[in-house]
Amino acid sequence: MPLALLVFSLPVLAAPGTASYKASSSTSAGQGNFSEGLSLSGDHPTSDADDSGAVDWNAGYTYSKAPVGNDFNKTSDINLNVGFKKDWDFGGGFDYSSTPAESLSSVGPEGWVGYEFLLGGGAKDSFRPSIEPKFTYHGQTYTQTFSGTTTRVGVRRTVTRPTTGSQAIRQNEYTLGIDLSPVELFSVHVAGSSYKYNKDVSSFIALLDSPRAVSRGASTFSTTLGGFPKSSAELGLSLFPWETWTFTLDFTRTKVQADGSTSTSSKIEVEKELSKAVKLGLGFDHEKSETQGEENLTILDLAYSF
């Protein structure tokens, strides 16, 4: 069965020089999986000038549930970040998640820096060709605690955990991305990520019922089907053939650290501005893993602004 994703956004629009806010809800369900994400973001221009920079922030909470045999892994994720953007784009934040059934939690910082180079002139409110390289760091420390002897039947095996103590592993993610907008008709996004760990990944996930317990949020199903990633590459293309239409193509390939297997995600989505206040999007995402099989996802986006 396909996995349906519904995104509903309520941005609060304001005149230049004043703050604007956006409240968003993202819900996904299908094949026993369920996820609900809530976020609130704000954009605060530093002055009334047309070329002023802006301080922006985002706070989010995601609850997700994924089947593990006859049971479920339920994960809560909280994230908060603050940034500044003008020509420079930089900021940082943190992410925390908890999966009680696995006695697993994770916490870590995130930071990014980028710079937008203009490739031509034009007013701020009109299209301006540009290219923006951006470097992002995301660190996560995963900790699993034990209390007594527990046995649980998972997807692939029965796991008996140690009586007491804990185990932890640190993941460091380094991403270099480039956004290119040469003409008003289309834009291109490319990114590559490398993941480093402070210990052997296989020994850590051996005590998890499912490698999917390391998933953070609804958007990481494919890249964590087989456990912790080793590297990933992404290519995206956005087309703007008409003023109120957007066509998005996105392909991601991820290599898993433990066994070297790969998973891919191929997505296409069409968005239409039905009015100045309403935007509707419909898409399809095909997920494939060499070890975990395939999933087909149907995507539905809905945005309302006022």
Number of C-alpha atoms within 10 A of each C-alpha: 10 15 18 20 24 18 19 19 20 18 19 16 14 12 8 14 17 13 17 17 17 17 18 17 19 18 20 21 19 16 12 12 17 19 21 20 20 18 18 18 19 18 24 17 21 16 13 12 10 12 14 14 20 19 18 19 19 18 18 18 19 21 20 23 21 22 17 18 15 8 14 16 19 19 24 20 21 20 19 19 18 18 18 20 19 15 15 14 19 19 18 18 18 18 21 19 24 23 21 14 15 21 15 21 22 22 18 18 18 19 17 18 17 19 16 18 14 15 13 10 11 10 9 9 8 8 14 17 16 17 19 18 18 19 18 18 17 19 21 21 17 20 17 20 16 16 12 9 10 11 11 17 14 17 14 10 13 13 16 14 17 15 12 10 10 13 13 15 17 18 21 17 19 17 18 17 18 17 18 19 19 17 13 13 13 16 19 18 18 18 18 18 19 16 18 16 17 11 12 11 18 13 11 17 18 13 17 23 23 23 17 22 27 25 22 23 20 21 12 12 18 25 26 21 25 26 22 26 26 21 21 20 18 17 17 18 17 19 16 16 12 10 9 13 16 18 19 18 18 18 17 20 19 25 23 21 20 17 15 13 16 23 24 21 21 17 20 19 19 19 19 17 17 11 11 10 12 15 19 18 19 17 19 20 21 17 21 20 22 13 12 14 10 14 17 18 19 20 21 20 20 20 18 17 16 11
